[in-house]
Amino acid sequence: MFVVGIANLAWMAPLAALMLYEKVGRHGARLVRPVGVALILLGLLVMVEPAWLPGLTPDPVPHGIPLHGAH
C-alpha cells in the first residue's frame, strides 16, 4: 500500500479489499497473481507516460491561474 500513496483512499480501499479476499475468499489464491500482473503493467505504463494515471503527479500550474509576469 505504501507504493501507491500514503493516505490515498482511492488506492488503499481496493487494495485492502483485495488483501482481505485473498485471505478469506474462496478463490483468493487464484485472483492475486492476475491482479499483481495487472498492477505491474499499470506501473510500467505510468513510468512511460504518467498522464495515464491522473492524480498521480501534482498539476504543475493550476488551471486559470496566470504565471508570474503573464498578462
LOMILUM-996853 format. One record per residue (C-alpha): x, z, y. Coordinates in steps of 0.2 Angstrom, whole numbers, plus 5000, padded with zeros to 4 digits. Example, Ala and Ser with C-alpha at 12.3 -4.5 7.8 and 13.67 -1.06 7.14 Angstrom:
2
506250394978/506850364995/
END
This chain:
71
500050005000/501550035012/501949855012/500349795018/500249915033/500150095036/498350145040/497649965039/495950005031/495649815028/497049815016/497049995009/495250005004/495349844992/496949894985/496350074982/494850004973/495949884963/497050034958/495550134953/494849994942/496549964934/496550144928/494650174923/493949994922/493549914905/494649764909/495849844922/497449784912/496949604912/496449604931/498149674938/499349534933/498249384941/497949494957/499849534958/500249354956/498949304970/499649444982/501449374979/500949204983/500049264998/501649345004/502649185001/501349095011/501449215025/503349205025/503149015028/501849025041/501249195047/499749125056/498949105039/498549295039/497849335056/498149505062/499749525053/500849505068/500349555086/499749425098/501249405110/500249355125/498449425126/497149285130/496549275148/498049375155/499249265165/501049285163/502149355177/502349235191/501049115184/499649065197/
END
